[in-house]
Amino acid sequence: MANGHELERWLRLFCYADNYHFGTLWMLKETLLKRECPGYDRGSTRLGHPGLSINRSSVLSLKDTIRMLIGISLPYGRSLAVTGVRKNSPPEKKTFFNVMRPVAVCPRNFFHLSTAAAEIERNDVKPRLDDKEYAELEALLHHRKGGGR
């Protein structure tokens, strides 16, 4: 277990340096998803899934959460199609982010601690949605909240 001082340093760096806000793309390790998502496939042998932040507020403490949508390979329900998310995939290959079941992650899941590796890593292939995808995500979430179209 990391000590309080190490976690506090990571939190300050995280708040200063990482852009974890709405529309940023990440890679979520399977261990995190198995632990944090009720009903998640416990027998999965995948390494992880893309994650899409829908967080609009700032992180102020280690107990704050960041909400992310989990990327899947096939559309399911109301979902956002995003291209170019995975390394070694054709640029037109789509990843679908369904709005039904976001996962809430903590800042410490982003940290490389002396006792554990980070369970969330920046998506270096595509760090954020393009303008069109961003607008589509806004509309999708607005519709979900009952804003209609």
Residue pairs with C-beta under 8 A, 6 or more apart in sequence:
1 115
2 10
2 108
2 111
2 113
2 114
2 115
2 116
6 113
6 114
7 62
7 108
7 111
7 113
10 107
10 108
10 111
10 113
11 59
11 61
11 62
11 107
14 20
14 59
14 107
14 110
14 111
15 58
15 59
15 60
18 110
18 122
19 128
20 26
20 53
20 55
20 59
20 66
20 110
21 53
21 55
21 56
22 53
22 54
22 55
22 56
22 137
23 52
23 53
23 128
23 129
23 133
23 134
23 137
24 52
24 53
24 127
24 128
24 129
25 50
25 51
25 52
25 53
25 82
25 85
25 123
25 126
25 127
25 128
25 129
26 50
26 51
26 52
26 53
26 68
26 120
26 121
26 122
26 123
27 48
27 49
27 50
27 51
27 120
27 121
27 122
27 123
28 48
28 49
28 50
28 51
28 68
28 70
28 103
28 105
28 119
28 120
29 47
29 48
29 119
29 120
29 121
30 44
30 46
30 47
30 48
30 49
31 119
32 48
32 103
32 105
32 109
32 119
32 120
33 40
33 44
33 48
33 49
33 70
33 103
34 40
34 41
34 42
34 44
36 103
36 104
36 105
37 70
37 101
37 103
49 70
49 71
49 72
50 70
50 71
50 82
50 85
50 86
50 95
50 97
50 123
51 68
51 69
51 70
51 71
51 103
51 105
51 120
52 68
52 69
52 71
52 80
52 82
52 97
52 129
52 137
53 66
53 67
53 68
54 67
54 68
54 69
54 102
54 137
54 141
55 66
55 67
55 68
57 64
59 66
59 107
62 106
62 107
62 108
63 106
64 106
64 107
65 104
65 105
65 106
66 104
66 105
66 106
66 107
67 102
67 103
67 104
67 105
68 102
68 103
68 104
68 105
69 80
69 97
69 98
69 99
69 102
69 103
70 97
70 98
70 101
70 102
70 103
71 82
71 85
71 95
71 96
71 97
72 79
72 95
72 96
72 97
72 98
73 95
73 96
74 96
75 81
75 96
75 98
76 96
76 98
76 100
77 98
77 99
77 100
78 98
78 99
78 100
78 140
78 143
78 144
79 96
79 97
79 98
79 99
79 140
80 96
80 97
80 99
80 133
80 136
80 137
80 140
81 94
81 95
81 96
82 94
82 95
82 96
82 97
82 126
82 129
82 133
83 91
83 92
83 93
83 94
83 95
84 91
84 93
84 125
84 126
85 93
85 95
85 123
85 125
85 126
86 93
86 95
86 125
87 124
87 125
97 137
99 140
99 141
99 144
105 119
105 120
109 118
109 119
109 120
110 118
110 119
110 120
111 118
112 118
128 134
129 137
139 149
142 149
143 149
